[in-house]
């Protein structure tokens, strides 16, 4: 099936997606409980693998193992980005606040 995708048969990738998506979702759910992150990781993995195949790269042996590694890496990147984000308090109430004027 993978060779058919490499030869430009888009429907073959659809078959791979249909066959592997349920398992891919289970793999992603084992790595995070965040439903949106699970969906994003699976979609991003399938999209990036297709782009890699179209560029002449991507999986050479088993598609499934490559897919699972792609999902895991995407989730780890997302978790890493979230851990570097700094949440600030909501400053919507500026009553009584004096601001410095640097305009002139």
ABEGO torsion letter per residue (X at the ends): XAAAAAAGBAAAAAAAAAAAAAAAAAAAAAABABAAAAAAAAAAAAAAAAAAAAAGBEBABBAAAAAAAAAAAAAAAAAAAAAABBBBBBAABABGBBBBBAAX
